[in-house]
């Protein structure tokens, strides 16, 4: 049954992406270069890390999408990283808007719809929606294979995904199905909220890829996706998001906050409690000022020991409608009890991106 599911998904994607001659196909993308002068504190390992990258870490995102049949759309995103000379298919999926009444169906390899932080975060060269350059210290997400249903009910939007619970298209017997649910909507003019939940319980030979990358200890590399920690078989996570667009009251500003918990178990139970507070103010139609404070507590039941705290202050300016330059100061502080998972560092980061 699982082999049949895998075959069906691959077949659907192959058919969808092989029809550009009969379909309306469009594309868009982003190219980004970064400068980084960030220094570690009290950690000799940083002596071996070249933090002054210059604008030589070229990144590319290319999204291809189009109508392939009545009610059926195809999407694929390719990511290229100059520093590692790699090219990867990040997402590839089909959506069907007429198969189930009042419901959209997505099938293939896609990023889980968990929280709203990814709408304002950096992922490879896709950086222009991010008010700053780096992401928050915890930015949970994952790309998995499966299907997702989404729609609207009584003014609220919702999505429910059933996926293979791990990276790639593996549906082996030791992998349980992961479930990701989200509901969101506007509470009052300008104020919106979202609630997300993700759960998976693999057998001992399988590992989840949700929220488990050791991002905070790898220096301030800028497309880190996930929370500090090691891979695990069992993951339960939930997150609440609030966004207040002050344009509704005549101010060129926006406030955002989230709070979440990730619990994992690979034989040893582990819990992270995290939150983010972010603000943006538009100085001019082309320039903005942004500030973000994010924090994760790696031992929330132990007198608040094990905190990793990150402060980001930055400015952005549109050099043209498609060109955005950003400059950011970042400082990360780490409790001694959290030293195994993260490093202290501070410094300046710059970014130049072009969309097309």
C-alpha positions as CSV (number, residue, x, y, z in Angstrom):
1,X,0.0,0.0,0.0
2,X,2.8,2.4,0.9
3,X,4.7,1.5,-2.3
4,X,1.5,2.2,-4.3
5,X,1.1,5.6,-2.5
6,X,4.7,6.5,-3.4
7,X,4.2,5.4,-7.0
8,X,1.0,7.4,-7.3
9,X,2.7,10.6,-6.0
10,X,5.7,10.2,-8.3
11,X,3.4,9.5,-11.3
12,X,1.2,12.6,-10.6
13,X,4.2,14.8,-10.3
14,X,5.8,13.4,-13.5
15,X,2.5,13.9,-15.4
16,X,2.0,17.4,-14.1
17,X,5.6,18.6,-14.7
18,X,5.7,17.0,-18.1
19,X,2.9,19.0,-19.6
20,X,4.4,22.5,-20.2
21,X,3.8,22.4,-23.9
22,X,0.0,22.1,-23.4
23,X,-0.1,24.4,-20.3
24,X,0.3,28.0,-19.3
25,X,3.7,28.0,-17.5
26,X,5.3,30.9,-15.7
27,X,8.3,31.3,-13.5
28,X,9.9,33.7,-11.0
29,X,13.0,33.6,-8.9
30,X,15.5,35.3,-6.6
31,X,19.2,35.7,-6.6
32,X,20.9,36.7,-3.3
33,X,24.5,37.5,-2.2
34,X,25.5,38.0,1.5
35,X,28.2,39.6,3.5
36,X,28.9,38.4,7.1
37,X,31.3,39.7,9.7
38,X,30.2,37.8,12.8
39,X,32.5,36.9,15.7
40,X,32.0,34.0,18.1
41,X,32.6,34.5,21.9
42,X,34.4,32.1,24.2
43,X,34.4,29.3,21.7
44,X,37.7,28.2,20.1
45,X,35.9,26.3,17.3
46,X,35.0,29.6,15.7
47,X,38.7,30.2,15.0
48,X,38.4,27.6,12.2
49,X,35.2,29.2,10.7
50,X,35.5,31.9,8.0
51,X,32.8,34.4,9.0
52,X,33.9,37.1,6.6
53,X,32.1,35.5,3.6
54,X,31.8,38.7,1.4
55,X,29.3,38.8,-1.4
56,X,30.4,35.4,-2.8
57,X,27.9,33.0,-1.3
58,X,25.5,33.3,-4.2
59,X,22.1,31.7,-3.8
60,X,19.3,31.1,-6.4
61,X,15.7,30.1,-6.1
62,X,13.6,29.4,-9.2
63,X,9.9,28.7,-9.0
64,X,8.0,27.2,-11.9
65,X,4.3,27.0,-11.9
66,X,1.3,26.8,-14.2
67,X,-2.1,25.4,-15.2
68,X,-1.7,21.8,-16.4
69,X,-5.4,20.8,-16.7
70,X,-8.8,22.1,-15.7
71,X,-8.5,22.9,-12.0
72,X,-5.0,21.4,-11.7
73,X,-1.9,23.5,-11.1
74,X,1.7,22.4,-10.8
75,X,4.5,24.0,-8.8
76,X,8.2,23.2,-8.5
77,X,11.0,25.1,-6.7
78,X,14.7,24.6,-7.4
79,X,17.4,25.9,-5.0
80,X,21.0,26.3,-5.9
81,X,23.8,27.1,-3.4
82,X,27.0,28.5,-4.7
83,X,29.1,27.7,-1.6
84,X,28.3,24.0,-1.7
85,X,27.8,23.7,-5.5
86,X,24.5,21.9,-5.0
87,X,21.2,22.1,-6.9
88,X,18.1,20.6,-5.2
89,X,14.4,20.3,-5.9
90,X,13.0,21.9,-2.7
91,X,9.3,21.5,-3.5
92,X,7.3,19.8,-6.3
93,X,3.6,19.3,-6.1
94,X,0.2,19.5,-7.8
95,X,-2.9,21.3,-6.5
96,X,-6.5,20.5,-7.5
97,X,-9.2,23.0,-6.7
98,X,-12.2,21.1,-8.0
99,X,-11.8,17.5,-6.8
100,X,-13.4,18.1,-3.4
101,X,-16.1,20.8,-3.1
102,X,-14.9,24.0,-1.4
103,X,-11.5,22.4,-0.6
104,X,-8.1,22.6,-2.3
105,X,-6.0,19.4,-2.5
106,X,-2.2,19.5,-2.6
107,X,-0.1,16.3,-3.4
108,X,3.6,15.9,-3.7
109,X,6.7,17.2,-1.8
110,X,5.9,20.5,0.0
111,X,6.7,22.6,3.0
112,X,4.4,21.9,6.0
113,X,2.0,24.7,6.8
114,X,3.1,25.3,10.4
115,X,3.1,28.8,11.9
116,X,3.4,32.1,10.2
117,X,7.2,32.7,10.7
118,X,8.0,31.2,7.3
119,X,6.1,34.1,5.7
120,X,8.7,36.5,7.1
121,X,11.8,34.3,7.1
122,X,14.7,33.6,4.8
123,X,15.0,30.3,2.9
124,X,17.9,30.1,0.5
125,X,17.6,33.1,-1.9
126,X,13.9,33.7,-1.0
127,X,14.6,36.5,1.4
128,X,12.6,39.6,0.4
129,X,9.6,38.7,2.6
130,X,11.9,38.7,5.6
131,X,12.1,42.1,7.4
132,X,15.6,41.2,8.6
133,X,18.3,38.8,7.2
134,X,18.6,35.8,9.5
135,X,15.6,34.0,10.9
136,X,14.5,33.7,14.5
137,X,16.6,31.4,16.7
138,X,13.8,28.8,16.4
139,X,12.1,28.6,13.0
140,X,10.4,25.2,12.8
141,X,9.4,23.7,9.5
142,X,10.0,20.7,7.3
143,X,9.6,19.6,3.7
144,X,7.8,16.2,3.4
145,X,5.9,14.1,0.9
146,X,2.1,13.5,1.1
147,X,-1.1,15.4,0.7
148,X,-2.8,18.4,2.2
149,X,-6.4,19.6,2.3
150,X,-7.2,23.3,2.8
151,X,-10.2,25.6,2.7
152,X,-12.3,28.1,4.6
153,X,-15.1,27.7,7.1
154,X,-17.1,30.5,8.8
155,X,-14.5,33.1,8.1
156,X,-11.5,31.0,9.2
157,X,-9.0,29.3,7.0
158,X,-7.7,25.8,7.7
159,X,-5.3,23.2,6.4
160,X,-4.7,19.5,7.3
161,X,-1.7,17.6,5.9
162,X,-0.9,13.8,6.1
163,X,2.8,13.2,5.1
164,X,5.5,10.7,5.4
165,X,7.0,12.4,8.5
166,X,10.6,12.6,7.2
167,X,12.7,14.2,4.5
168,X,12.3,12.9,0.9
169,X,9.7,10.5,-0.5
170,X,10.4,7.5,1.8
171,X,7.3,5.5,2.9
172,X,9.1,2.6,4.5
173,X,7.3,0.4,7.0
174,X,9.1,1.9,10.0
175,X,7.7,5.4,9.2
176,X,4.4,6.4,10.6
177,X,2.2,9.1,9.0
178,X,2.8,12.7,10.3
179,X,-0.2,15.0,10.8
180,X,0.0,18.8,10.5
181,X,-3.0,21.0,11.2
182,X,-3.4,24.8,11.1
183,X,-6.3,27.2,11.5
184,X,-6.0,31.0,11.1
185,X,-8.1,34.1,10.6
186,X,-8.8,37.7,11.4
187,X,-9.9,38.5,14.9
188,X,-10.5,42.2,14.3
189,X,-9.4,44.7,11.6
190,X,-5.7,44.4,11.3
191,X,-5.3,41.7,14.0
192,X,-5.0,38.0,12.8
193,X,-4.1,34.8,14.7
194,X,-3.0,31.3,13.8
195,X,-2.8,28.0,15.7
196,X,-0.6,25.1,14.4
197,X,0.0,21.5,15.5
198,X,2.3,18.8,14.2
199,X,2.8,15.2,15.4
200,X,4.6,12.1,14.3
201,X,5.6,8.8,16.0
202,X,8.1,6.8,13.9
203,X,9.5,3.4,14.8
204,X,13.0,3.5,16.2
205,X,14.7,3.1,12.8
206,X,13.2,6.3,11.4
207,X,13.7,9.9,12.3
208,X,11.6,13.0,11.8
209,X,13.1,16.1,10.1
210,X,10.7,18.5,11.8
211,X,12.3,21.2,14.0
212,X,15.4,19.3,14.6
213,X,18.4,20.9,12.8
214,X,21.2,22.2,15.0
215,X,21.0,25.7,13.5
216,X,21.9,27.8,16.4
217,X,25.4,26.2,16.8
218,X,26.4,26.6,13.1
219,X,27.2,30.3,13.3
220,X,24.9,32.9,11.8
221,X,24.2,31.1,8.6
222,X,21.2,32.7,7.2
223,X,18.8,30.0,6.0
224,X,18.7,27.8,9.1
225,X,15.2,26.4,9.3
226,X,14.8,24.5,12.5
227,X,15.2,24.4,16.2
228,X,18.3,23.3,18.1
229,X,18.5,19.6,19.0
230,X,19.1,16.2,17.5
231,X,16.9,14.0,15.3
232,X,14.2,12.1,17.0
233,X,11.6,9.5,16.3
234,X,8.6,11.1,18.1
235,X,7.7,14.8,17.7
236,X,4.8,16.8,19.1
237,X,4.8,20.6,18.4
238,X,2.3,23.4,18.6
239,X,2.6,27.1,18.0
240,X,0.4,30.3,18.3
241,X,0.9,33.3,16.1
242,X,-0.4,36.9,16.3
243,X,0.0,39.6,13.6
244,X,-1.1,43.2,13.9
245,X,-1.0,45.3,10.8
246,X,-1.1,48.9,12.0
247,X,-1.9,50.2,8.5
248,X,-5.5,49.5,9.6
249,X,-5.1,52.4,12.1
250,X,-3.1,54.6,9.8
251,X,0.4,53.7,10.9
252,X,3.1,52.2,8.5
253,X,4.0,49.5,10.8
254,X,3.5,45.8,11.7
255,X,3.9,43.7,14.8
256,X,4.3,40.0,15.0
257,X,4.7,37.4,17.8
258,X,4.7,33.7,18.2
259,X,5.0,31.2,21.1
260,X,5.5,27.5,20.7
261,X,6.6,24.2,22.2
262,X,8.5,21.3,20.5
263,X,8.7,17.9,22.4
264,X,10.8,15.1,21.0
265,X,11.7,11.6,22.1
266,X,14.5,9.4,20.7
267,X,14.7,7.3,23.9
268,X,15.4,10.5,25.9
269,X,12.6,13.0,26.1
270,X,13.5,16.6,25.2
271,X,11.5,19.8,25.2
272,X,12.0,23.3,23.8
273,X,9.9,26.3,24.6
274,X,10.4,29.3,22.4
275,X,8.9,32.7,21.4
276,X,9.6,35.5,19.0
277,X,8.6,39.2,19.0
278,X,9.1,41.3,15.9
279,X,8.3,44.8,14.7
280,X,8.7,46.7,11.4
281,X,8.3,50.4,10.7
282,X,8.3,51.8,7.2
283,X,10.5,54.9,7.3
284,X,9.6,55.7,3.6
285,X,7.8,53.7,0.9
286,X,11.2,52.2,0.0
287,X,12.9,51.9,3.4
288,X,12.1,50.1,6.7
289,X,13.5,49.6,10.2
290,X,13.0,46.2,11.8
291,X,13.7,44.6,15.2
292,X,13.4,41.0,16.4
293,X,13.9,39.3,19.7
294,X,13.7,35.5,19.8
295,X,14.5,33.0,22.5
296,X,14.4,29.3,23.1
297,X,14.5,27.6,26.5
298,X,16.0,24.1,26.2
299,X,15.1,23.1,29.8
300,X,11.7,24.9,30.5
301,X,11.1,22.8,33.6
302,X,14.5,23.6,35.2
303,X,14.3,27.2,36.5
304,X,14.7,28.7,33.1
305,X,18.2,27.4,32.6
306,X,19.4,26.7,29.0
307,X,18.2,29.8,27.3
308,X,19.4,30.9,23.8
309,X,18.6,34.5,23.1
310,X,19.0,36.4,19.8
311,X,18.6,40.1,19.1
312,X,18.4,41.4,15.5
313,X,18.2,45.1,14.5
314,X,18.2,45.9,10.8
315,X,17.3,48.3,8.0
316,X,16.2,47.6,4.5
317,X,16.1,49.8,1.3
318,X,14.6,49.0,-2.1
319,X,17.2,50.2,-4.6
320,X,14.7,49.4,-7.3
321,X,11.3,47.6,-7.4
322,X,13.1,44.3,-7.7
323,X,16.3,45.0,-5.7
324,X,16.5,45.0,-1.9
325,X,19.5,45.8,0.2
326,X,19.5,45.0,4.0
327,X,22.0,45.5,6.8
328,X,21.6,43.9,10.2
329,X,23.3,43.8,13.6
330,X,22.8,40.4,15.4
331,X,23.8,39.3,18.9
332,X,23.2,35.8,20.3
333,X,23.6,35.1,24.0
334,X,23.7,31.6,25.4
335,X,23.4,30.3,29.0
336,X,26.3,28.0,30.1
337,X,23.8,25.2,30.4
338,X,22.9,25.5,26.7
339,X,26.5,25.6,25.5
340,X,26.1,22.1,24.0
341,X,23.5,23.4,21.6
342,X,24.5,26.9,20.6
343,X,27.3,29.5,20.4
344,X,27.6,33.1,21.5
345,X,28.2,35.5,18.7
346,X,27.6,39.1,17.5
347,X,28.4,41.1,14.4
348,X,27.1,42.7,11.2
349,X,25.4,41.0,8.3
350,X,24.6,42.5,4.9
351,X,22.4,41.1,2.0
352,X,21.7,42.1,-1.5
353,X,18.8,40.3,-3.4
354,X,17.2,40.6,-6.8
355,X,13.9,39.1,-7.8
356,X,12.9,38.3,-11.4
